[in-house]
Amino acid sequence: MQWSEIRRMQPDAWVLVEALRSHTEGLFWVLDEMALIQVFARAAEAWEEYQTLHKAKPDRELWVLSTNWEEAKVEEIPWAGIRALE
């Protein structure tokens, strides 16, 4: 499914999608084709479901997006934190 289709079917919503095809453009992930998993009124609800699904299947490429966004494009921010040594 294309982002334009999801936006047309679910205006003013938060959606949980699985990327079926994506690519990077600089520091951005661009979702080219996706499967709509669930629709939410609030971002917090979408993130809760994301966490549940991601914990069960961490290999799935899941995203939470607002259908108010023109593009299915997410900035990737490199994490430079300190990790504990084991």
MDTraj code that builds the backbone (N, CA, C; nanometers):
import mdtraj as md
import numpy as np

residues = "MET GLN TRP SER GLU ILE ARG ARG MET GLN PRO ASP ALA TRP VAL LEU VAL GLU ALA LEU ARG SER HIS THR GLU GLY LEU PHE TRP VAL LEU ASP GLU MET ALA LEU ILE GLN VAL PHE ALA ARG ALA ALA GLU ALA TRP GLU GLU TYR GLN THR LEU HIS LYS ALA LYS PRO ASP ARG GLU LEU TRP VAL LEU SER THR ASN TRP GLU GLU ALA LYS VAL GLU GLU ILE PRO TRP ALA GLY ILE ARG ALA LEU GLU".split()
xyz = np.array([
    [0.0855, -0.1166, 0.0000],
    [0.0000, 0.0000, 0.0000],
    [0.0907, 0.1236, 0.0000],
    [0.0507, 0.2241, -0.0702],
    [0.1251, 0.3494, -0.0776],
    [0.0794, 0.4445, 0.0332],
    [0.1685, 0.5359, 0.0738],
    [0.1374, 0.6314, 0.1791],
    [0.0174, 0.7185, 0.1417],
    [0.0076, 0.7579, 0.0175],
    [-0.1049, 0.8423, -0.0257],
    [-0.2389, 0.7711, -0.0052],
    [-0.2420, 0.6394, -0.0246],
    [-0.3648, 0.5624, -0.0025],
    [-0.4025, 0.5601, 0.1450],
    [-0.3031, 0.5374, 0.2303],
    [-0.3291, 0.5334, 0.3743],
    [-0.3784, 0.6690, 0.4225],
    [-0.3148, 0.7758, 0.3763],
    [-0.3564, 0.9116, 0.4161],
    [-0.5005, 0.9413, 0.3721],
    [-0.5367, 0.8957, 0.2549],
    [-0.6714, 0.9201, 0.2024],
    [-0.7758, 0.8401, 0.2812],
    [-0.7421, 0.7169, 0.3181],
    [-0.8372, 0.6310, 0.3897],
    [-0.8485, 0.6668, 0.5378],
    [-0.7399, 0.7185, 0.5976],
    [-0.7358, 0.7432, 0.7428],
    [-0.6860, 0.8850, 0.7730],
    [-0.7630, 0.9876, 0.7380],
    [-0.7161, 1.1241, 0.7643],
    [-0.7113, 1.1541, 0.9141],
    [-0.6173, 1.2408, 0.9519],
    [-0.6041, 1.2865, 1.0917],
    [-0.5936, 1.1718, 1.1914],
    [-0.5089, 1.0759, 1.1613],
    [-0.4937, 0.9588, 1.2489],
    [-0.3465, 0.9263, 1.2676],
    [-0.3206, 0.8434, 1.3661],
    [-0.1891, 0.7832, 1.3848],
    [-0.2011, 0.6392, 1.3393],
    [-0.1037, 0.5935, 1.2635],
    [-0.1108, 0.4580, 1.2098],
    [0.0158, 0.3804, 1.2439],
    [-0.0032, 0.2521, 1.2648],
    [0.1070, 0.1591, 1.2824],
    [0.1179, 0.0828, 1.1517],
    [0.2335, 0.0916, 1.0884],
    [0.2541, 0.0258, 0.9594],
    [0.3781, -0.0620, 0.9652],
    [0.3819, -0.1579, 0.8742],
    [0.5028, -0.2373, 0.8553],
    [0.5575, -0.2041, 0.7176],
    [0.6839, -0.1643, 0.7139],
    [0.7467, -0.1320, 0.5855],
    [0.7710, -0.2607, 0.5079],
    [0.7227, -0.2651, 0.3863],
    [0.7460, -0.3796, 0.2984],
    [0.8625, -0.3510, 0.2048],
    [0.8796, -0.2219, 0.1740],
    [0.9910, -0.1767, 0.0913],
    [1.0265, -0.0360, 0.1362],
    [1.1543, -0.0112, 0.1634],
    [1.1978, 0.1215, 0.2068],
    [1.3395, 0.1465, 0.1579],
    [1.3801, 0.2709, 0.1670],
    [1.5171, 0.3066, 0.1310],
    [1.5595, 0.4273, 0.2136],
    [1.6877, 0.4582, 0.2111],
    [1.7368, 0.5748, 0.2833],
    [1.7735, 0.6851, 0.1855],
    [1.7557, 0.8074, 0.2327],
    [1.7992, 0.9273, 0.1609],
    [1.8721, 1.0126, 0.2630],
    [2.0027, 1.0031, 0.2649],
    [2.0794, 1.0735, 0.3673],
    [2.0482, 1.0148, 0.5036],
    [1.9999, 1.0996, 0.5943],
    [1.9647, 1.0530, 0.7290],
    [1.8172, 1.0161, 0.7417],
    [1.7457, 1.0037, 0.6312],
    [1.6030, 0.9745, 0.6350],
    [1.5717, 0.8353, 0.5827],
    [1.4798, 0.7671, 0.6521],
    [1.4202, 0.6434, 0.6027],
    [1.2946, 0.6835, 0.5276],
    [1.2796, 0.6353, 0.4064],
    [1.1612, 0.6631, 0.3252],
    [1.0896, 0.5298, 0.3033],
    [0.9628, 0.5253, 0.3429],
    [0.8835, 0.4031, 0.3265],
    [0.8145, 0.4079, 0.1907],
    [0.8503, 0.3168, 0.1039],
    [0.7956, 0.3143, -0.0317],
    [0.6648, 0.2365, -0.0399],
    [0.6613, 0.1248, 0.0289],
    [0.5420, 0.0401, 0.0298],
    [0.5257, -0.0147, 0.1704],
    [0.4015, -0.0175, 0.2188],
    [0.3792, -0.0595, 0.3562],
    [0.2457, -0.1305, 0.3718],
    [0.2350, -0.2023, 0.4831],
    [0.1103, -0.2685, 0.5205],
    [0.0541, -0.1942, 0.6413],
    [-0.0710, -0.1557, 0.6327],
    [-0.1380, -0.0899, 0.7440],
    [-0.1766, -0.1952, 0.8464],
    [-0.1277, -0.1789, 0.9696],
    [-0.1556, -0.2758, 1.0748],
    [-0.2727, -0.2306, 1.1598],
    [-0.2679, -0.1048, 1.2056],
    [-0.3750, -0.0563, 1.2934],
    [-0.3801, 0.0953, 1.2899],
    [-0.4980, 0.1502, 1.3193],
    [-0.5218, 0.2952, 1.3193],
    [-0.5563, 0.3388, 1.4611],
    [-0.5039, 0.4554, 1.5008],
    [-0.5237, 0.5067, 1.6363],
    [-0.5604, 0.6549, 1.6326],
    [-0.6317, 0.6993, 1.7350],
    [-0.6645, 0.8403, 1.7490],
    [-0.5502, 0.9167, 1.8159],
    [-0.4745, 0.8465, 1.9012],
    [-0.3677, 0.9123, 1.9768],
    [-0.2327, 0.8433, 1.9540],
    [-0.1278, 0.9229, 1.9501],
    [0.0069, 0.8696, 1.9275],
    [0.0480, 0.7732, 2.0380],
    [0.0127, 0.8038, 2.1623],
    [0.0524, 0.7181, 2.2752],
    [-0.0019, 0.5762, 2.2590],
    [-0.1239, 0.5639, 2.2114],
    [-0.1833, 0.4311, 2.1894],
    [-0.1066, 0.3558, 2.0809],
    [-0.0708, 0.4275, 1.9757],
    [0.0033, 0.3655, 1.8660],
    [0.1394, 0.3159, 1.9139],
    [0.2080, 0.3967, 1.9969],
    [0.3386, 0.3572, 2.0485],
    [0.3280, 0.2380, 2.1417],
    [0.2226, 0.2288, 2.2189],
    [0.2037, 0.1121, 2.3064],
    [0.1927, -0.0158, 2.2234],
    [0.1138, -0.0098, 2.1181],
    [0.0984, -0.1272, 2.0313],
    [0.2289, -0.1585, 1.9588],
    [0.2991, -0.0547, 1.9153],
    [0.4300, -0.0737, 1.8519],
    [0.5221, -0.1520, 1.9451],
    [0.5306, -0.1091, 2.0716],
    [0.6188, -0.1746, 2.1686],
    [0.5809, -0.3211, 2.1884],
    [0.4525, -0.3490, 2.1951],
    [0.4063, -0.4864, 2.2120],
    [0.4473, -0.5731, 2.0927],
    [0.4206, -0.5237, 1.9725],
    [0.4549, -0.6004, 1.8520],
    [0.6056, -0.6122, 1.8333],
    [0.6780, -0.5041, 1.8609],
    [0.8233, -0.5064, 1.8433],
    [0.8892, -0.6046, 1.9406],
    [0.8360, -0.6124, 2.0598],
    [0.8904, -0.7068, 2.1592],
    [0.8690, -0.8517, 2.1130],
    [0.7526, -0.8779, 2.0552],
    [0.7208, -1.0137, 2.0087],
    [0.7963, -1.0507, 1.8809],
    [0.8139, -0.9549, 1.7913],
    [0.8778, -0.9800, 1.6621],
    [0.9737, -0.8648, 1.6285],
    [1.0913, -0.8612, 1.6896],
    [1.1822, -0.7483, 1.6690],
    [1.2388, -0.7363, 1.5271],
    [1.2252, -0.8388, 1.4459],
    [1.2769, -0.8334, 1.3096],
    [1.1835, -0.7610, 1.2128],
    [1.0610, -0.7311, 1.2550],
    [0.9670, -0.6593, 1.1685],
    [1.0027, -0.5111, 1.1659],
    [0.9910, -0.4502, 1.0501],
    [1.0204, -0.3078, 1.0347],
    [0.8902, -0.2288, 1.0552],
    [0.8633, -0.1957, 1.1808],
    [0.7394, -0.1287, 1.2187],
    [0.7626, 0.0209, 1.2384],
    [0.6620, 0.0999, 1.2032],
    [0.6700, 0.2450, 1.2158],
    [0.5364, 0.3004, 1.2637],
    [0.5433, 0.4054, 1.3438],
    [0.4247, 0.4817, 1.3842],
    [0.4335, 0.6158, 1.3121],
    [0.3302, 0.6472, 1.2358],
    [0.3293, 0.7696, 1.1558],
    [0.1971, 0.8437, 1.1717],
    [0.2022, 0.9733, 1.1528],
    [0.0804, 1.0545, 1.1511],
    [0.0375, 1.0733, 1.0060],
    [-0.0896, 1.0544, 0.9785],
    [-0.1371, 1.0730, 0.8412],
    [-0.1459, 1.2208, 0.8043],
    [-0.1152, 1.3089, 0.8974],
    [-0.1053, 1.4517, 0.8643],
    [0.0278, 1.4844, 0.7975],
    [0.1228, 1.3917, 0.8051],
    [0.2519, 1.4122, 0.7406],
    [0.2382, 1.3889, 0.5912],
    [0.2997, 1.4766, 0.5125],
    [0.2931, 1.4662, 0.3659],
    [0.3622, 1.3398, 0.3134],
    [0.4730, 1.3023, 0.3780],
    [0.5510, 1.1879, 0.3308],
    [0.5719, 1.0865, 0.4431],
    [0.5905, 0.9626, 0.4041],
    [0.6248, 0.8575, 0.4998],
    [0.7768, 0.8548, 0.5069],
    [0.8304, 0.9551, 0.5762],
    [0.9741, 0.9788, 0.5804],
    [1.0111, 1.0101, 0.7250],
    [1.1085, 0.9358, 0.7795],
    [1.1449, 0.9496, 0.9203],
    [1.2947, 0.9742, 0.9307],
    [1.3318, 1.0757, 1.0076],
    [1.4738, 1.1052, 1.0258],
    [1.5369, 1.0056, 1.1220],
    [1.6493, 0.9512, 1.0817],
    [1.7237, 0.8587, 1.1662],
    [1.8281, 0.9410, 1.2418],
    [1.8185, 0.9390, 1.3741],
    [1.9111, 1.0152, 1.4566],
    [2.0104, 0.9178, 1.5187],
    [2.1377, 0.9298, 1.4816],
    [2.2381, 0.8387, 1.5387],
    [2.2457, 0.8561, 1.6902],
    [2.2524, 0.7435, 1.7600],
    [2.2577, 0.7455, 1.9052],
    [2.4030, 0.7361, 1.9476],
    [2.4480, 0.8327, 2.0263],
    [2.5879, 0.8350, 2.0684],
    [2.5995, 0.8261, 2.2194],
    [2.5101, 0.7545, 2.2816],
    [2.5103, 0.7410, 2.4263],
    [2.6140, 0.6404, 2.4751],
    [2.6221, 0.6287, 2.6028],
    [2.7138, 0.5347, 2.6653],
    [2.6368, 0.4091, 2.7021],
    [2.6910, 0.2956, 2.6669],
    [2.6281, 0.1687, 2.7008],
    [2.7051, 0.1033, 2.8144],
    [2.6324, 0.0348, 2.8973],
    [2.6957, -0.0331, 3.0098],
    [2.7782, -0.1513, 2.9609],
    [2.8912, -0.1715, 3.0225],
    [2.9731, -0.2874, 2.9897],
    [2.9271, -0.4065, 3.0712],
    [2.9223, -0.5206, 3.0085],
    [2.8793, -0.6410, 3.0797],
    [2.9965, -0.7283, 3.1122],
])
top = md.Topology()
chain = top.add_chain()
for i, resn in enumerate(residues, 1):
    res = top.add_residue(resn, chain, resSeq=i)
    for name in ("N", "CA", "C"):
        top.add_atom(name, md.element.get_by_symbol(name[0]), res)
traj = md.Trajectory(xyz[None], top)
